[in-house]
Amino acid sequence: MKDDPIVEEIRKIKEARAERFAYNIRAIGEDLRKREKEGNRKVVSLCRERKTG
């Protein structure tokens, strides 16, 4: 399989973000949620809500 420059770029970005947060997945998630709230893009959840009762 040939190297895909787009995939390589995404991997570099992902690695840089992980390194920035000392590979702490909780800190990465908190930062992502903060950026979603501050941004002006619509965020869509693909998870189905659970029905109770």
DRENFI-794360 format. One record per residue: residue in one letter; x, y, z of N, C-alpha, C in turn. Coordinates in nm, 4 decimals. Layout:
+-------+----------+----------+----------+----------+----------+----------+----------+----------+----------+
: selum :     n_xx :     n_yy :     n_zz :    ca_xx :    ca_yy :    ca_zz :     c_xx :     c_yy :     c_zz :
+-------+----------+----------+----------+----------+----------+----------+----------+----------+----------+
:     A :        X :        Y :        Z :        X :        Y :        Z :        X :        Y :        Z :
...
+-------+----------+----------+----------+----------+----------+----------+----------+----------+----------+
END
This chain:
+-------+----------+----------+----------+----------+----------+----------+----------+----------+----------+
: selum :     n_xx :     n_yy :     n_zz :    ca_xx :    ca_yy :    ca_zz :     c_xx :     c_yy :     c_zz :
+-------+----------+----------+----------+----------+----------+----------+----------+----------+----------+
:     M :   0.0842 :  -0.1174 :   0.0000 :   0.0000 :   0.0000 :   0.0000 :   0.0890 :   0.1240 :   0.0000 :
:     K :   0.0582 :   0.2184 :  -0.0850 :   0.1369 :   0.3406 :  -0.0948 :   0.1090 :   0.4317 :   0.0237 :
:     D :   0.2088 :   0.5120 :   0.0562 :   0.1900 :   0.6107 :   0.1620 :   0.0976 :   0.7203 :   0.1125 :
:     D :   0.0022 :   0.7561 :   0.1941 :  -0.0945 :   0.8591 :   0.1612 :  -0.0544 :   0.9861 :   0.2359 :
:     P :  -0.0230 :   1.0945 :   0.1643 :   0.0228 :   1.2166 :   0.2317 :  -0.0824 :   1.2765 :   0.3245 :
:     I :  -0.2091 :   1.2601 :   0.2937 :  -0.3144 :   1.3129 :   0.3805 :  -0.3181 :   1.2355 :   0.5117 :
:     V :  -0.3097 :   1.1036 :   0.5026 :  -0.3086 :   1.0204 :   0.6233 :  -0.1859 :   1.0535 :   0.7077 :
:     E :  -0.0719 :   1.0709 :   0.6450 :   0.0501 :   1.1048 :   0.7182 :   0.0357 :   1.2392 :   0.7893 :
:     E :  -0.0246 :   1.3362 :   0.7234 :  -0.0446 :   1.4676 :   0.7847 :  -0.1365 :   1.4564 :   0.9074 :
:     I :  -0.2430 :   1.3805 :   0.8955 :  -0.3359 :   1.3615 :   1.0071 :  -0.2653 :   1.2920 :   1.1230 :
:     R :  -0.1842 :   1.1939 :   1.0940 :  -0.1105 :   1.1229 :   1.1994 :  -0.0143 :   1.2164 :   1.2720 :
:     K :   0.0505 :   1.3053 :   1.1977 :   0.1421 :   1.4016 :   1.2599 :   0.0657 :   1.4968 :   1.3523 :
:     I :  -0.0503 :   1.5424 :   1.3069 :  -0.1327 :   1.6323 :   1.3880 :  -0.1787 :   1.5598 :   1.5143 :
:     K :  -0.2240 :   1.4368 :   1.4983 :  -0.2712 :   1.3566 :   1.6114 :  -0.1585 :   1.3339 :   1.7123 :
:     E :  -0.0419 :   1.3022 :   1.6641 :   0.0727 :   1.2789 :   1.7511 :   0.1130 :   1.4072 :   1.8241 :
:     A :   0.1114 :   1.5199 :   1.7545 :   0.1465 :   1.6482 :   1.8168 :   0.0476 :   1.6835 :   1.9274 :
:     R :  -0.0817 :   1.6610 :   1.9020 :  -0.1832 :   1.6889 :   2.0045 :  -0.1626 :   1.5969 :   2.1244 :
:     A :  -0.1399 :   1.4701 :   2.1011 :  -0.1189 :   1.3757 :   2.2107 :   0.0036 :   1.4156 :   2.2928 :
:     E :   0.1095 :   1.4536 :   2.2260 :   0.2316 :   1.4949 :   2.2951 :   0.2062 :   1.6215 :   2.3777 :
:     R :   0.1290 :   1.7135 :   2.3219 :   0.0973 :   1.8399 :   2.3903 :   0.0262 :   1.8146 :   2.5238 :
:     F :  -0.0553 :   1.7100 :   2.5298 :  -0.1292 :   1.6766 :   2.6507 :  -0.0683 :   1.5585 :   2.7258 :
:     A :   0.0585 :   1.5317 :   2.7001 :   0.1325 :   1.4242 :   2.7674 :   0.0596 :   1.2903 :   2.7536 :
:     Y :  -0.0040 :   1.2689 :   2.6384 :  -0.0738 :   1.1439 :   2.6060 :  -0.1866 :   1.1124 :   2.7049 :
:     N :  -0.2397 :   1.2169 :   2.7708 :  -0.3493 :   1.2016 :   2.8660 :  -0.4810 :   1.2108 :   2.7896 :
:     I :  -0.5489 :   1.0991 :   2.7711 :  -0.6692 :   1.0947 :   2.6888 :  -0.7805 :   1.1813 :   2.7470 :
:     R :  -0.7878 :   1.1903 :   2.8800 :  -0.8903 :   1.2758 :   2.9418 :  -0.8659 :   1.4229 :   2.9088 :
:     A :  -0.7417 :   1.4658 :   2.9162 :  -0.7082 :   1.6045 :   2.8848 :  -0.7346 :   1.6344 :   2.7375 :
:     I :  -0.7053 :   1.5402 :   2.6511 :  -0.7321 :   1.5575 :   2.5077 :  -0.8822 :   1.5718 :   2.4855 :
:     G :  -0.9615 :   1.4872 :   2.5508 :  -1.1067 :   1.4932 :   2.5380 :  -1.1640 :   1.6231 :   2.5915 :
:     E :  -1.1135 :   1.6697 :   2.7059 :  -1.1597 :   1.7961 :   2.7629 :  -1.1304 :   1.9117 :   2.6679 :
:     D :  -1.0110 :   1.9114 :   2.6095 :  -0.9746 :   2.0165 :   2.5153 :  -1.0650 :   2.0129 :   2.3928 :
:     L :  -1.0949 :   1.8945 :   2.3447 :  -1.1826 :   1.8806 :   2.2283 :  -1.3221 :   1.9360 :   2.2583 :
:     R :  -1.3774 :   1.8994 :   2.3744 :  -1.5105 :   1.9497 :   2.4116 :  -1.5094 :   2.1019 :   2.4262 :
:     K :  -1.4029 :   2.1565 :   2.4840 :  -1.3898 :   2.3015 :   2.4992 :  -1.3864 :   2.3698 :   2.3623 :
:     R :  -1.3090 :   2.3121 :   2.2703 :  -1.2980 :   2.3698 :   2.1359 :  -1.4307 :   2.3618 :   2.0613 :
:     E :  -1.5075 :   2.2536 :   2.0838 :  -1.6382 :   2.2401 :   2.0200 :  -1.7326 :   2.3492 :   2.0683 :
:     K :  -1.7314 :   2.3775 :   2.1994 :  -1.8193 :   2.4805 :   2.2562 :  -1.7817 :   2.6192 :   2.2063 :
:     E :  -1.6515 :   2.6444 :   2.1956 :  -1.6042 :   2.7767 :   2.1556 :  -1.6146 :   2.7998 :   2.0055 :
:     G :  -1.6192 :   2.6940 :   1.9288 :  -1.6220 :   2.7061 :   1.7836 :  -1.7593 :   2.7440 :   1.7323 :
:     N :  -1.7663 :   2.7731 :   1.6050 :  -1.8942 :   2.8114 :   1.5449 :  -1.9475 :   2.7033 :   1.4506 :
:     R :  -1.8967 :   2.5828 :   1.4648 :  -1.9439 :   2.4722 :   1.3829 :  -2.0503 :   2.3931 :   1.4567 :
:     K :  -2.1421 :   2.3364 :   1.3834 :  -2.2448 :   2.2524 :   1.4420 :  -2.1837 :   2.1161 :   1.4728 :
:     V :  -2.2039 :   2.0697 :   1.5960 :  -2.1521 :   1.9399 :   1.6387 :  -2.2690 :   1.8430 :   1.6459 :
:     V :  -2.2549 :   1.7309 :   1.5790 :  -2.3617 :   1.6316 :   1.5735 :  -2.3155 :   1.5055 :   1.6448 :
:     S :  -2.4005 :   1.4535 :   1.7309 :  -2.3699 :   1.3291 :   1.8001 :  -2.4278 :   1.2135 :   1.7190 :
:     L :  -2.3490 :   1.1128 :   1.6956 :  -2.3952 :   0.9969 :   1.6214 :  -2.4461 :   0.8875 :   1.7143 :
:     C :  -2.4371 :   0.9113 :   1.8445 :  -2.4854 :   0.8148 :   1.9423 :  -2.6369 :   0.8286 :   1.9565 :
:     R :  -2.7022 :   0.7157 :   1.9601 :  -2.8460 :   0.7171 :   1.9825 :  -2.8729 :   0.7360 :   2.1294 :
:     E :  -2.9718 :   0.8185 :   2.1606 :  -3.0067 :   0.8387 :   2.3004 :  -3.0791 :   0.7157 :   2.3521 :
:     R :  -3.0505 :   0.6819 :   2.4751 :  -3.1147 :   0.5657 :   2.5364 :  -3.2511 :   0.6068 :   2.5886 :
:     K :  -3.3474 :   0.5242 :   2.5627 :  -3.4811 :   0.5481 :   2.6149 :  -3.4935 :   0.4770 :   2.7487 :
:     T :  -3.5489 :   0.5458 :   2.8463 :  -3.5666 :   0.4845 :   2.9769 :  -3.7140 :   0.4509 :   2.9963 :
:     G :  -3.7376 :   0.3441 :   3.0678 :  -3.8752 :   0.3083 :   3.1008 :  -3.9362 :   0.2123 :   3.0139 :
+-------+----------+----------+----------+----------+----------+----------+----------+----------+----------+
END
